[in-house]
Amino acid sequence: MGYREFAPPTALRDLVECTWVLDGPPEAVRVLPDGCMDLMRMDGRVMVAGPDTTASVSFRAGEPFVGLRFHPGVLPRLLGVPASELTNERVRLSEFRGGLPQRGTLTELAALLACEEPRTETAPWPLALLRHVTGRLAAGSTVADVAGEIGWSNRTMLRRILRFRRAARLLDDGLSFGEVAAGAGYADQPHLHREARQLAGVPLASLRQDSSGANKSTQLPSGSATVA
């Protein structure tokens, strides 16, 4: 019961980071930004969760939610819609692909999207290079270094979110705040505390508390989630 992640479908592992399910009793959930986008089924609808730039709190009723979390930058390419147009939004898949069978499994829907040519180019890189960029940033490389490798200018927001996502995972591993700050690439511990307030909307200590026991901080639609 609760939130659980699973390995992505083998045929979609280059596109999908993981599958997830959320069930159990009703509760308020805080969703933290992580730079990813999700395809999810909730309340009988297939929804696209855009990238979040700050935390949000929503109430989940008793019905289970299921989803696919795509690697950063992938789902906008499949939908043919720039991620900037979906920032902090939850939109029905039918708004983009009304002809898709909405009752199919999420894996089937994702496979159909992957087979179609996007109507609009949403990124200057092919998927292989996009995976390289997001992987290097998530591992702690500087934006300047990655930009230099591919000949593009700095883009800072994605790095902030990916760095904070790594910090949330290190918190789950039980590291001290100082160790988390160093491991995630922050200048110092106060820098980490400021980012927690700006991106999660709560003090860092609250995330530590939320990530313990049954309410361990985990990844949810378009971000990490904790019980609010």
Protein Blocks (a to p, Z undefined) as FASTA:
>chain_A
ZZddddddfklmmmpmbdcddedjddddddddehiacdddeehiacdddddfbdcddddd
fbdcddddddehklmmmnopafklmgoiacdfklmmmmbcfkbcfklmmmmmmmpccfbd
cbfbdfklmmmmmmmmmnopafklmmmmnopacdfklmmmmmmmmmmmmmmnopafklmm
mmnopablmlmmmmmmmmnopafklmmmmmgcjllccddehiacddZZ
